[in-house]
């Protein structure tokens, strides 16, 4: 998925779907009206846009995700590291720890992750 960025309102809308899926498109319209103050037409326009971009699907009136929130977050993180730090995780961690020191718990979690990925 090349276009893994969502605007603020698209993100709020996506969160509604991720938090309530599977749901009928009618229930999504009702939720969007309550949570986002959107009209039916706005809900269907944004849903169609996000379906076309590969985030969700609307099959037989049932809306479900194609990409989970966790996968979406991972994609965004990868893209950020690629664009900002030339794809270098060590460069990212160096920049991150310049202003924020890691706790012992965070260091242990990172070490565990490194050990699990070492082959």
Jmol script that loads the backbone (N, CA, C; Angstrom):
load data "model"
ATOM      1  N   UNK A   1       0.854  -1.177   0.000  1.00  0.00           N
ATOM      2  CA  UNK A   1       0.000   0.000   0.000  1.00  0.00           C
ATOM      3  C   UNK A   1       0.896   1.235   0.000  1.00  0.00           C
ATOM      4  N   UNK A   2       0.869   1.993  -1.081  1.00  0.00           N
ATOM      5  CA  UNK A   2       1.718   3.167  -1.206  1.00  0.00           C
ATOM      6  C   UNK A   2       1.173   4.353  -0.414  1.00  0.00           C
ATOM      7  N   UNK A   3      -0.125   4.545  -0.466  1.00  0.00           N
ATOM      8  CA  UNK A   3      -0.744   5.705   0.166  1.00  0.00           C
ATOM      9  C   UNK A   3      -1.280   5.306   1.532  1.00  0.00           C
ATOM     10  N   UNK A   4      -0.384   5.256   2.523  1.00  0.00           N
ATOM     11  CA  UNK A   4      -0.795   4.780   3.843  1.00  0.00           C
ATOM     12  C   UNK A   4      -1.085   5.913   4.813  1.00  0.00           C
ATOM     13  N   UNK A   5      -1.200   7.134   4.292  1.00  0.00           N
ATOM     14  CA  UNK A   5      -1.503   8.265   5.161  1.00  0.00           C
ATOM     15  C   UNK A   5      -2.995   8.545   5.150  1.00  0.00           C
ATOM     16  N   UNK A   6      -3.488   8.922   6.319  1.00  0.00           N
ATOM     17  CA  UNK A   6      -4.888   9.316   6.451  1.00  0.00           C
ATOM     18  C   UNK A   6      -4.942  10.706   7.059  1.00  0.00           C
ATOM     19  N   UNK A   7      -5.909  11.499   6.605  1.00  0.00           N
ATOM     20  CA  UNK A   7      -6.135  12.797   7.216  1.00  0.00           C
ATOM     21  C   UNK A   7      -6.751  12.616   8.599  1.00  0.00           C
ATOM     22  N   UNK A   8      -6.899  13.707   9.315  1.00  0.00           N
ATOM     23  CA  UNK A   8      -7.427  13.655  10.682  1.00  0.00           C
ATOM     24  C   UNK A   8      -8.825  13.036  10.713  1.00  0.00           C
ATOM     25  N   UNK A   9      -9.712  13.514   9.848  1.00  0.00           N
ATOM     26  CA  UNK A   9     -11.082  12.994   9.852  1.00  0.00           C
ATOM     27  C   UNK A   9     -11.131  11.564   9.319  1.00  0.00           C
ATOM     28  N   UNK A  10     -10.302  11.260   8.331  1.00  0.00           N
ATOM     29  CA  UNK A  10     -10.241   9.883   7.828  1.00  0.00           C
ATOM     30  C   UNK A  10      -9.773   8.941   8.936  1.00  0.00           C
ATOM     31  N   UNK A  11      -8.826   9.394   9.743  1.00  0.00           N
ATOM     32  CA  UNK A  11      -8.325   8.573  10.849  1.00  0.00           C
ATOM     33  C   UNK A  11      -9.418   8.337  11.881  1.00  0.00           C
ATOM     34  N   UNK A  12     -10.165   9.378  12.217  1.00  0.00           N
ATOM     35  CA  UNK A  12     -11.272   9.204  13.182  1.00  0.00           C
ATOM     36  C   UNK A  12     -12.321   8.244  12.631  1.00  0.00           C
ATOM     37  N   UNK A  13     -12.609   8.363  11.350  1.00  0.00           N
ATOM     38  CA  UNK A  13     -13.575   7.481  10.696  1.00  0.00           C
ATOM     39  C   UNK A  13     -13.056   6.044  10.679  1.00  0.00           C
ATOM     40  N   UNK A  14     -11.792   5.873  10.315  1.00  0.00           N
ATOM     41  CA  UNK A  14     -11.185   4.534  10.293  1.00  0.00           C
ATOM     42  C   UNK A  14     -11.221   3.914  11.687  1.00  0.00           C
ATOM     43  N   UNK A  15     -10.944   4.715  12.704  1.00  0.00           N
ATOM     44  CA  UNK A  15     -10.995   4.211  14.083  1.00  0.00           C
ATOM     45  C   UNK A  15     -12.391   3.718  14.443  1.00  0.00           C
ATOM     46  N   UNK A  16     -13.428   4.415  13.950  1.00  0.00           N
ATOM     47  CA  UNK A  16     -14.804   3.953  14.187  1.00  0.00           C
ATOM     48  C   UNK A  16     -15.010   2.554  13.616  1.00  0.00           C
ATOM     49  N   UNK A  17     -14.509   2.365  12.406  1.00  0.00           N
ATOM     50  CA  UNK A  17     -14.663   1.059  11.762  1.00  0.00           C
ATOM     51  C   UNK A  17     -13.857   0.009  12.514  1.00  0.00           C
ATOM     52  N   UNK A  18     -12.574   0.294  12.759  1.00  0.00           N
ATOM     53  CA  UNK A  18     -11.717  -0.680  13.442  1.00  0.00           C
ATOM     54  C   UNK A  18     -12.278  -1.058  14.813  1.00  0.00           C
ATOM     55  N   UNK A  19     -12.884  -0.117  15.510  1.00  0.00           N
ATOM     56  CA  UNK A  19     -13.402  -0.382  16.855  1.00  0.00           C
ATOM     57  C   UNK A  19     -14.729  -1.132  16.854  1.00  0.00           C
ATOM     58  N   UNK A  20     -15.426  -1.128  15.726  1.00  0.00           N
ATOM     59  CA  UNK A  20     -16.785  -1.688  15.711  1.00  0.00           C
ATOM     60  C   UNK A  20     -17.008  -2.771  14.667  1.00  0.00           C
ATOM     61  N   UNK A  21     -15.987  -3.094  13.891  1.00  0.00           N
ATOM     62  CA  UNK A  21     -16.186  -4.062  12.805  1.00  0.00           C
ATOM     63  C   UNK A  21     -16.401  -5.465  13.333  1.00  0.00           C
ATOM     64  N   UNK A  22     -17.099  -6.289  12.581  1.00  0.00           N
ATOM     65  CA  UNK A  22     -17.844  -5.951  11.370  1.00  0.00           C
ATOM     66  C   UNK A  22     -19.113  -5.181  11.736  1.00  0.00           C
ATOM     67  N   UNK A  23     -19.508  -4.275  10.860  1.00  0.00           N
ATOM     68  CA  UNK A  23     -20.741  -3.540  11.080  1.00  0.00           C
ATOM     69  C   UNK A  23     -21.410  -3.275   9.744  1.00  0.00           C
ATOM     70  N   UNK A  24     -22.705  -3.106   9.809  1.00  0.00           N
ATOM     71  CA  UNK A  24     -23.432  -2.822   8.573  1.00  0.00           C
ATOM     72  C   UNK A  24     -23.150  -1.384   8.165  1.00  0.00           C
ATOM     73  N   UNK A  25     -23.286  -1.120   6.883  1.00  0.00           N
ATOM     74  CA  UNK A  25     -23.060   0.248   6.411  1.00  0.00           C
ATOM     75  C   UNK A  25     -24.089   1.190   7.037  1.00  0.00           C
ATOM     76  N   UNK A  26     -25.286   0.702   7.294  1.00  0.00           N
ATOM     77  CA  UNK A  26     -26.308   1.521   7.967  1.00  0.00           C
ATOM     78  C   UNK A  26     -25.901   1.886   9.385  1.00  0.00           C
ATOM     79  N   UNK A  27     -25.328   0.911  10.110  1.00  0.00           N
ATOM     80  CA  UNK A  27     -24.846   1.204  11.458  1.00  0.00           C
ATOM     81  C   UNK A  27     -23.670   2.176  11.420  1.00  0.00           C
ATOM     82  N   UNK A  28     -22.834   2.060  10.388  1.00  0.00           N
ATOM     83  CA  UNK A  28     -21.712   2.981  10.233  1.00  0.00           C
ATOM     84  C   UNK A  28     -22.216   4.404   9.991  1.00  0.00           C
ATOM     85  N   UNK A  29     -23.270   4.536   9.208  1.00  0.00           N
ATOM     86  CA  UNK A  29     -23.873   5.853   8.969  1.00  0.00           C
ATOM     87  C   UNK A  29     -24.357   6.444  10.291  1.00  0.00           C
ATOM     88  N   UNK A  30     -25.039   5.624  11.107  1.00  0.00           N
ATOM     89  CA  UNK A  30     -25.546   6.106  12.400  1.00  0.00           C
ATOM     90  C   UNK A  30     -24.398   6.502  13.329  1.00  0.00           C
ATOM     91  N   UNK A  31     -23.365   5.660  13.396  1.00  0.00           N
ATOM     92  CA  UNK A  31     -22.201   5.962  14.227  1.00  0.00           C
ATOM     93  C   UNK A  31     -21.502   7.247  13.777  1.00  0.00           C
ATOM     94  N   UNK A  32     -21.363   7.403  12.481  1.00  0.00           N
ATOM     95  CA  UNK A  32     -20.694   8.584  11.930  1.00  0.00           C
ATOM     96  C   UNK A  32     -21.487   9.854  12.230  1.00  0.00           C
ATOM     97  N   UNK A  33     -22.808   9.725  12.221  1.00  0.00           N
ATOM     98  CA  UNK A  33     -23.655  10.878  12.546  1.00  0.00           C
ATOM     99  C   UNK A  33     -23.459  11.274  14.009  1.00  0.00           C
ATOM    100  N   UNK A  34     -23.416  10.281  14.884  1.00  0.00           N
ATOM    101  CA  UNK A  34     -23.266  10.539  16.322  1.00  0.00           C
ATOM    102  C   UNK A  34     -21.853  11.028  16.648  1.00  0.00           C
ATOM    103  N   UNK A  35     -20.845  10.312  16.171  1.00  0.00           N
ATOM    104  CA  UNK A  35     -19.459  10.582  16.556  1.00  0.00           C
ATOM    105  C   UNK A  35     -18.796  11.714  15.765  1.00  0.00           C
ATOM    106  N   UNK A  36     -19.165  11.857  14.498  1.00  0.00           N
ATOM    107  CA  UNK A  36     -18.484  12.807  13.633  1.00  0.00           C
ATOM    108  C   UNK A  36     -19.396  13.926  13.121  1.00  0.00           C
ATOM    109  N   UNK A  37     -20.688  13.787  13.403  1.00  0.00           N
ATOM    110  CA  UNK A  37     -21.690  14.747  12.928  1.00  0.00           C
ATOM    111  C   UNK A  37     -21.747  14.784  11.401  1.00  0.00           C
ATOM    112  N   UNK A  38     -21.584  13.590  10.792  1.00  0.00           N
ATOM    113  CA  UNK A  38     -21.587  13.486   9.335  1.00  0.00           C
ATOM    114  C   UNK A  38     -22.962  13.104   8.822  1.00  0.00           C
ATOM    115  N   UNK A  39     -23.254  13.536   7.607  1.00  0.00           N
ATOM    116  CA  UNK A  39     -24.461  13.109   6.904  1.00  0.00           C
ATOM    117  C   UNK A  39     -24.165  11.772   6.224  1.00  0.00           C
ATOM    118  N   UNK A  40     -25.221  11.095   5.842  1.00  0.00           N
ATOM    119  CA  UNK A  40     -25.102   9.803   5.171  1.00  0.00           C
ATOM    120  C   UNK A  40     -24.194   9.892   3.943  1.00  0.00           C
ATOM    121  N   UNK A  41     -24.373  10.935   3.140  1.00  0.00           N
ATOM    122  CA  UNK A  41     -23.590  11.070   1.905  1.00  0.00           C
ATOM    123  C   UNK A  41     -22.094  11.205   2.198  1.00  0.00           C
ATOM    124  N   UNK A  42     -21.751  11.929   3.256  1.00  0.00           N
ATOM    125  CA  UNK A  42     -20.338  12.092   3.632  1.00  0.00           C
ATOM    126  C   UNK A  42     -19.744  10.749   4.048  1.00  0.00           C
ATOM    127  N   UNK A  43     -20.496  10.016   4.847  1.00  0.00           N
ATOM    128  CA  UNK A  43     -20.028   8.699   5.302  1.00  0.00           C
ATOM    129  C   UNK A  43     -19.753   7.791   4.109  1.00  0.00           C
ATOM    130  N   UNK A  44     -20.681   7.723   3.176  1.00  0.00           N
ATOM    131  CA  UNK A  44     -20.496   6.834   2.023  1.00  0.00           C
ATOM    132  C   UNK A  44     -19.367   7.311   1.104  1.00  0.00           C
ATOM    133  N   UNK A  45     -19.188   8.623   0.984  1.00  0.00           N
ATOM    134  CA  UNK A  45     -18.095   9.156   0.160  1.00  0.00           C
ATOM    135  C   UNK A  45     -16.741   8.767   0.750  1.00  0.00           C
ATOM    136  N   UNK A  46     -16.575   8.975   2.052  1.00  0.00           N
ATOM    137  CA  UNK A  46     -15.296   8.657   2.696  1.00  0.00           C
ATOM    138  C   UNK A  46     -15.086   7.146   2.744  1.00  0.00           C
ATOM    139  N   UNK A  47     -16.137   6.387   2.997  1.00  0.00           N
ATOM    140  CA  UNK A  47     -16.022   4.927   2.990  1.00  0.00           C
ATOM    141  C   UNK A  47     -15.575   4.441   1.619  1.00  0.00           C
ATOM    142  N   UNK A  48     -16.184   4.945   0.577  1.00  0.00           N
ATOM    143  CA  UNK A  48     -15.816   4.536  -0.783  1.00  0.00           C
ATOM    144  C   UNK A  48     -14.346   4.879  -1.068  1.00  0.00           C
ATOM    145  N   UNK A  49     -13.935   6.062  -0.644  1.00  0.00           N
ATOM    146  CA  UNK A  49     -12.545   6.490  -0.853  1.00  0.00           C
ATOM    147  C   UNK A  49     -11.570   5.540  -0.139  1.00  0.00           C
ATOM    148  N   UNK A  50     -11.890   5.184   1.106  1.00  0.00           N
ATOM    149  CA  UNK A  50     -10.992   4.308   1.866  1.00  0.00           C
ATOM    150  C   UNK A  50     -11.051   2.863   1.376  1.00  0.00           C
ATOM    151  N   UNK A  51     -12.178   2.466   0.819  1.00  0.00           N
ATOM    152  CA  UNK A  51     -12.267   1.142   0.188  1.00  0.00           C
ATOM    153  C   UNK A  51     -11.416   1.119  -1.085  1.00  0.00           C
ATOM    154  N   UNK A  52     -11.505   2.171  -1.882  1.00  0.00           N
ATOM    155  CA  UNK A  52     -10.712   2.256  -3.113  1.00  0.00           C
ATOM    156  C   UNK A  52      -9.219   2.247  -2.821  1.00  0.00           C
ATOM    157  N   UNK A  53      -8.833   2.798  -1.684  1.00  0.00           N
ATOM    158  CA  UNK A  53      -7.426   2.850  -1.304  1.00  0.00           C
ATOM    159  C   UNK A  53      -6.951   1.568  -0.615  1.00  0.00           C
ATOM    160  N   UNK A  54      -7.864   0.612  -0.384  1.00  0.00           N
ATOM    161  CA  UNK A  54      -7.476  -0.689   0.145  1.00  0.00           C
ATOM    162  C   UNK A  54      -7.485  -0.824   1.651  1.00  0.00           C
ATOM    163  N   UNK A  55      -8.113   0.109   2.355  1.00  0.00           N
ATOM    164  CA  UNK A  55      -8.187   0.023   3.806  1.00  0.00           C
ATOM    165  C   UNK A  55      -9.348  -0.867   4.274  1.00  0.00           C
ATOM    166  N   UNK A  56     -10.504  -0.700   3.627  1.00  0.00           N
ATOM    167  CA  UNK A  56     -11.729  -1.382   4.054  1.00  0.00           C
ATOM    168  C   UNK A  56     -12.446  -1.982   2.861  1.00  0.00           C
ATOM    169  N   UNK A  57     -13.429  -2.813   3.162  1.00  0.00           N
ATOM    170  CA  UNK A  57     -14.297  -3.335   2.119  1.00  0.00           C
ATOM    171  C   UNK A  57     -15.738  -3.253   2.608  1.00  0.00           C
ATOM    172  N   UNK A  58     -16.636  -3.067   1.651  1.00  0.00           N
ATOM    173  CA  UNK A  58     -18.066  -3.001   1.929  1.00  0.00           C
ATOM    174  C   UNK A  58     -18.726  -4.047   1.032  1.00  0.00           C
ATOM    175  N   UNK A  59     -18.872  -5.234   1.589  1.00  0.00           N
ATOM    176  CA  UNK A  59     -19.444  -6.342   0.818  1.00  0.00           C
ATOM    177  C   UNK A  59     -20.822  -6.683   1.355  1.00  0.00           C
ATOM    178  N   UNK A  60     -21.787  -6.627   0.469  1.00  0.00           N
ATOM    179  CA  UNK A  60     -23.174  -6.945   0.835  1.00  0.00           C
ATOM    180  C   UNK A  60     -23.636  -6.126   2.045  1.00  0.00           C
ATOM    181  N   UNK A  61     -23.177  -4.867   2.109  1.00  0.00           N
ATOM    182  CA  UNK A  61     -23.605  -3.978   3.187  1.00  0.00           C
ATOM    183  C   UNK A  61     -22.890  -4.197   4.506  1.00  0.00           C
ATOM    184  N   UNK A  62     -21.857  -5.045   4.518  1.00  0.00           N
ATOM    185  CA  UNK A  62     -21.084  -5.284   5.732  1.00  0.00           C
ATOM    186  C   UNK A  62     -19.694  -4.682   5.542  1.00  0.00           C
ATOM    187  N   UNK A  63     -19.315  -3.792   6.451  1.00  0.00           N
ATOM    188  CA  UNK A  63     -18.034  -3.103   6.367  1.00  0.00           C
ATOM    189  C   UNK A  63     -17.031  -3.799   7.277  1.00  0.00           C
ATOM    190  N   UNK A  64     -15.882  -4.166   6.692  1.00  0.00           N
ATOM    191  CA  UNK A  64     -14.786  -4.781   7.449  1.00  0.00           C
ATOM    192  C   UNK A  64     -13.467  -4.205   6.954  1.00  0.00           C
ATOM    193  N   UNK A  65     -12.433  -4.409   7.743  1.00  0.00           N
ATOM    194  CA  UNK A  65     -11.126  -3.896   7.346  1.00  0.00           C
ATOM    195  C   UNK A  65     -10.393  -4.905   6.482  1.00  0.00           C
ATOM    196  N   UNK A  66      -9.589  -4.387   5.570  1.00  0.00           N
ATOM    197  CA  UNK A  66      -8.670  -5.193   4.792  1.00  0.00           C
ATOM    198  C   UNK A  66      -7.314  -5.142   5.491  1.00  0.00           C
ATOM    199  N   UNK A  67      -7.025  -4.003   6.083  1.00  0.00           N
ATOM    200  CA  UNK A  67      -5.795  -3.807   6.829  1.00  0.00           C
ATOM    201  C   UNK A  67      -6.178  -3.447   8.265  1.00  0.00           C
ATOM    202  N   UNK A  68      -5.587  -4.130   9.229  1.00  0.00           N
ATOM    203  CA  UNK A  68      -5.917  -3.872  10.629  1.00  0.00           C
ATOM    204  C   UNK A  68      -5.272  -2.573  11.098  1.00  0.00           C
ATOM    205  N   UNK A  69      -5.739  -2.076  12.219  1.00  0.00           N
ATOM    206  CA  UNK A  69      -5.160  -0.853  12.780  1.00  0.00           C
ATOM    207  C   UNK A  69      -3.685  -1.080  13.099  1.00  0.00           C
ATOM    208  N   UNK A  70      -3.355  -2.257  13.597  1.00  0.00           N
ATOM    209  CA  UNK A  70      -1.964  -2.582  13.933  1.00  0.00           C
ATOM    210  C   UNK A  70      -1.091  -2.580  12.667  1.00  0.00           C
ATOM    211  N   UNK A  71      -1.594  -3.163  11.584  1.00  0.00           N
ATOM    212  CA  UNK A  71      -0.850  -3.161  10.320  1.00  0.00           C
ATOM    213  C   UNK A  71      -0.696  -1.734   9.791  1.00  0.00           C
ATOM    214  N   UNK A  72      -1.745  -0.940   9.911  1.00  0.00           N
ATOM    215  CA  UNK A  72      -1.698   0.447   9.465  1.00  0.00           C
ATOM    216  C   UNK A  72      -0.634   1.226  10.232  1.00  0.00           C
ATOM    217  N   UNK A  73      -0.612   1.055  11.546  1.00  0.00           N
ATOM    218  CA  UNK A  73       0.381   1.738  12.378  1.00  0.00           C
ATOM    219  C   UNK A  73       1.790   1.304  12.007  1.00  0.00           C
ATOM    220  N   UNK A  74       1.969   0.021  11.754  1.00  0.00           N
ATOM    221  CA  UNK A  74       3.286  -0.483  11.352  1.00  0.00           C
ATOM    222  C   UNK A  74       3.718   0.132  10.017  1.00  0.00           C
ATOM    223  N   UNK A  75       2.791   0.206   9.060  1.00  0.00           N
ATOM    224  CA  UNK A  75       3.104   0.819   7.770  1.00  0.00           C
ATOM    225  C   UNK A  75       3.501   2.286   7.917  1.00  0.00           C
ATOM    226  N   UNK A  76       2.752   3.011   8.729  1.00  0.00           N
ATOM    227  CA  UNK A  76       3.066   4.423   8.960  1.00  0.00           C
ATOM    228  C   UNK A  76       4.451   4.569   9.592  1.00  0.00           C
ATOM    229  N   UNK A  77       4.758   3.716  10.545  1.00  0.00           N
ATOM    230  CA  UNK A  77       6.060   3.770  11.215  1.00  0.00           C
ATOM    231  C   UNK A  77       7.187   3.482  10.240  1.00  0.00           C
ATOM    232  N   UNK A  78       7.014   2.457   9.424  1.00  0.00           N
ATOM    233  CA  UNK A  78       8.029   2.113   8.424  1.00  0.00           C
ATOM    234  C   UNK A  78       8.259   3.280   7.469  1.00  0.00           C
ATOM    235  N   UNK A  79       7.167   3.871   7.004  1.00  0.00           N
ATOM    236  CA  UNK A  79       7.247   4.982   6.054  1.00  0.00           C
ATOM    237  C   UNK A  79       7.975   6.172   6.687  1.00  0.00           C
ATOM    238  N   UNK A  80       7.674   6.458   7.948  1.00  0.00           N
ATOM    239  CA  UNK A  80       8.317   7.558   8.651  1.00  0.00           C
ATOM    240  C   UNK A  80       9.821   7.336   8.752  1.00  0.00           C
ATOM    241  N   UNK A  81      10.232   6.135   9.142  1.00  0.00           N
ATOM    242  CA  UNK A  81      11.662   5.829   9.267  1.00  0.00           C
ATOM    243  C   UNK A  81      12.330   5.902   7.900  1.00  0.00           C
ATOM    244  N   UNK A  82      11.662   5.390   6.874  1.00  0.00           N
ATOM    245  CA  UNK A  82      12.213   5.453   5.514  1.00  0.00           C
ATOM    246  C   UNK A  82      12.410   6.895   5.061  1.00  0.00           C
ATOM    247  N   UNK A  83      11.378   7.720   5.231  1.00  0.00           N
ATOM    248  CA  UNK A  83      11.410   9.091   4.728  1.00  0.00           C
ATOM    249  C   UNK A  83      12.308  10.005   5.549  1.00  0.00           C
ATOM    250  N   UNK A  84      12.362   9.788   6.851  1.00  0.00           N
ATOM    251  CA  UNK A  84      13.055  10.717   7.728  1.00  0.00           C
ATOM    252  C   UNK A  84      14.475  10.283   8.075  1.00  0.00           C
ATOM    253  N   UNK A  85      14.715   8.975   8.124  1.00  0.00           N
ATOM    254  CA  UNK A  85      16.011   8.465   8.575  1.00  0.00           C
ATOM    255  C   UNK A  85      16.648   7.518   7.564  1.00  0.00           C
ATOM    256  N   UNK A  86      16.307   7.699   6.291  1.00  0.00           N
ATOM    257  CA  UNK A  86      16.858   6.857   5.218  1.00  0.00           C
ATOM    258  C   UNK A  86      16.663   5.364   5.498  1.00  0.00           C
ATOM    259  N   UNK A  87      15.580   5.036   6.163  1.00  0.00           N
ATOM    260  CA  UNK A  87      15.278   3.635   6.449  1.00  0.00           C
ATOM    261  C   UNK A  87      16.101   3.030   7.570  1.00  0.00           C
ATOM    262  N   UNK A  88      16.868   3.830   8.283  1.00  0.00           N
ATOM    263  CA  UNK A  88      17.766   3.325   9.325  1.00  0.00           C
ATOM    264  C   UNK A  88      17.111   3.381  10.702  1.00  0.00           C
ATOM    265  N   UNK A  89      16.813   2.231  11.250  1.00  0.00           N
ATOM    266  CA  UNK A  89      16.250   2.162  12.594  1.00  0.00           C
ATOM    267  C   UNK A  89      17.255   2.663  13.637  1.00  0.00           C
ATOM    268  N   UNK A  90      18.552   2.315  13.519  1.00  0.00           N
ATOM    269  CA  UNK A  90      19.509   2.882  14.476  1.00  0.00           C
ATOM    270  C   UNK A  90      19.554   4.413  14.452  1.00  0.00           C
ATOM    271  N   UNK A  91      19.462   5.031  13.269  1.00  0.00           N
ATOM    272  CA  UNK A  91      19.435   6.498  13.195  1.00  0.00           C
ATOM    273  C   UNK A  91      18.195   7.044  13.901  1.00  0.00           C
ATOM    274  N   UNK A  92      17.056   6.367  13.703  1.00  0.00           N
ATOM    275  CA  UNK A  92      15.831   6.797  14.365  1.00  0.00           C
ATOM    276  C   UNK A  92      15.987   6.709  15.882  1.00  0.00           C
ATOM    277  N   UNK A  93      16.497   5.574  16.382  1.00  0.00           N
ATOM    278  CA  UNK A  93      16.653   5.399  17.829  1.00  0.00           C
ATOM    279  C   UNK A  93      17.650   6.398  18.412  1.00  0.00           C
ATOM    280  N   UNK A  94      18.698   6.697  17.660  1.00  0.00           N
ATOM    281  CA  UNK A  94      19.669   7.697  18.112  1.00  0.00           C
ATOM    282  C   UNK A  94      18.985   9.052  18.268  1.00  0.00           C
ATOM    283  N   UNK A  95      18.208   9.445  17.267  1.00  0.00           N
ATOM    284  CA  UNK A  95      17.490  10.719  17.341  1.00  0.00           C
ATOM    285  C   UNK A  95      16.468  10.703  18.480  1.00  0.00           C
ATOM    286  N   UNK A  96      15.769   9.597  18.622  1.00  0.00           N
ATOM    287  CA  UNK A  96      14.731   9.476  19.650  1.00  0.00           C
ATOM    288  C   UNK A  96      15.325   9.604  21.052  1.00  0.00           C
ATOM    289  N   UNK A  97      16.476   8.977  21.263  1.00  0.00           N
ATOM    290  CA  UNK A  97      17.055   8.958  22.611  1.00  0.00           C
ATOM    291  C   UNK A  97      17.894  10.196  22.923  1.00  0.00           C
ATOM    292  N   UNK A  98      18.042  11.099  21.963  1.00  0.00           N
ATOM    293  CA  UNK A  98      18.768  12.349  22.242  1.00  0.00           C
ATOM    294  C   UNK A  98      18.006  13.218  23.234  1.00  0.00           C
ATOM    295  N   UNK A  99      16.690  13.168  23.177  1.00  0.00           N
ATOM    296  CA  UNK A  99      15.873  14.017  24.049  1.00  0.00           C
ATOM    297  C   UNK A  99      15.119  13.232  25.110  1.00  0.00           C
ATOM    298  N   UNK A 100      14.988  11.945  24.897  1.00  0.00           N
ATOM    299  CA  UNK A 100      14.230  11.114  25.841  1.00  0.00           C
ATOM    300  C   UNK A 100      15.069   9.889  26.177  1.00  0.00           C
ATOM    301  N   UNK A 101      15.416   9.770  27.427  1.00  0.00           N
ATOM    302  CA  UNK A 101      16.197   8.607  27.848  1.00  0.00           C
ATOM    303  C   UNK A 101      15.261   7.404  27.990  1.00  0.00           C
ATOM    304  N   UNK A 102      15.756   6.247  27.576  1.00  0.00           N
ATOM    305  CA  UNK A 102      14.978   5.020  27.675  1.00  0.00           C
ATOM    306  C   UNK A 102      14.998   4.512  29.116  1.00  0.00           C
ATOM    307  N   UNK A 103      13.862   3.988  29.550  1.00  0.00           N
ATOM    308  CA  UNK A 103      13.786   3.380  30.878  1.00  0.00           C
ATOM    309  C   UNK A 103      14.392   1.978  30.801  1.00  0.00           C
ATOM    310  N   UNK A 104      14.693   1.422  31.941  1.00  0.00           N
ATOM    311  CA  UNK A 104      15.213   0.047  31.970  1.00  0.00           C
ATOM    312  C   UNK A 104      14.215  -0.913  31.323  1.00  0.00           C
ATOM    313  N   UNK A 105      12.933  -0.690  31.575  1.00  0.00           N
ATOM    314  CA  UNK A 105      11.900  -1.542  30.985  1.00  0.00           C
ATOM    315  C   UNK A 105      11.932  -1.452  29.460  1.00  0.00           C
ATOM    316  N   UNK A 106      12.039  -0.224  28.927  1.00  0.00           N
ATOM    317  CA  UNK A 106      12.094  -0.039  27.480  1.00  0.00           C
ATOM    318  C   UNK A 106      13.341  -0.699  26.889  1.00  0.00           C
ATOM    319  N   UNK A 107      14.464  -0.537  27.561  1.00  0.00           N
ATOM    320  CA  UNK A 107      15.711  -1.165  27.095  1.00  0.00           C
ATOM    321  C   UNK A 107      15.570  -2.680  27.081  1.00  0.00           C
ATOM    322  N   UNK A 108      14.985  -3.242  28.125  1.00  0.00           N
ATOM    323  CA  UNK A 108      14.779  -4.698  28.181  1.00  0.00           C
ATOM    324  C   UNK A 108      13.842  -5.170  27.071  1.00  0.00           C
ATOM    325  N   UNK A 109      12.775  -4.387  26.804  1.00  0.00           N
ATOM    326  CA  UNK A 109      11.837  -4.748  25.734  1.00  0.00           C
ATOM    327  C   UNK A 109      12.530  -4.703  24.371  1.00  0.00           C
ATOM    328  N   UNK A 110      13.367  -3.680  24.149  1.00  0.00           N
ATOM    329  CA  UNK A 110      14.106  -3.582  22.894  1.00  0.00           C
ATOM    330  C   UNK A 110      15.108  -4.729  22.756  1.00  0.00           C
ATOM    331  N   UNK A 111      15.785  -5.053  23.847  1.00  0.00           N
ATOM    332  CA  UNK A 111      16.750  -6.153  23.808  1.00  0.00           C
ATOM    333  C   UNK A 111      16.042  -7.463  23.503  1.00  0.00           C
ATOM    334  N   UNK A 112      14.881  -7.672  24.093  1.00  0.00           N
ATOM    335  CA  UNK A 112      14.098  -8.884  23.829  1.00  0.00           C
ATOM    336  C   UNK A 112      13.713  -8.946  22.347  1.00  0.00           C
ATOM    337  N   UNK A 113      13.286  -7.810  21.797  1.00  0.00           N
ATOM    338  CA  UNK A 113      12.919  -7.744  20.385  1.00  0.00           C
ATOM    339  C   UNK A 113      14.122  -8.048  19.488  1.00  0.00           C
ATOM    340  N   UNK A 114      15.278  -7.493  19.845  1.00  0.00           N
ATOM    341  CA  UNK A 114      16.513  -7.766  19.083  1.00  0.00           C
ATOM    342  C   UNK A 114      16.844  -9.248  19.158  1.00  0.00           C
ATOM    343  N   UNK A 115      16.791  -9.815  20.346  1.00  0.00           N
ATOM    344  CA  UNK A 115      17.119 -11.236  20.521  1.00  0.00           C
ATOM    345  C   UNK A 115      16.163 -12.142  19.739  1.00  0.00           C
ATOM    346  N   UNK A 116      14.871 -11.776  19.729  1.00  0.00           N
ATOM    347  CA  UNK A 116      13.891 -12.589  18.998  1.00  0.00           C
ATOM    348  C   UNK A 116      14.084 -12.506  17.503  1.00  0.00           C
ATOM    349  N   UNK A 117      14.635 -11.394  17.017  1.00  0.00           N
ATOM    350  CA  UNK A 117      14.806 -11.209  15.570  1.00  0.00           C
ATOM    351  C   UNK A 117      16.192 -11.608  15.079  1.00  0.00           C
ATOM    352  N   UNK A 118      17.081 -11.943  16.002  1.00  0.00           N
ATOM    353  CA  UNK A 118      18.412 -12.389  15.633  1.00  0.00           C
ATOM    354  C   UNK A 118      18.298 -13.846  15.163  1.00  0.00           C
ATOM    355  N   UNK A 119      18.856 -14.152  14.007  1.00  0.00           N
ATOM    356  CA  UNK A 119      18.713 -15.521  13.492  1.00  0.00           C
ATOM    357  C   UNK A 119      20.025 -16.117  13.187  1.00  0.00           C
TER     358      UNK A 119
END
end "model"
wireframe off; spacefill off
backbone 0.3
color backbone group
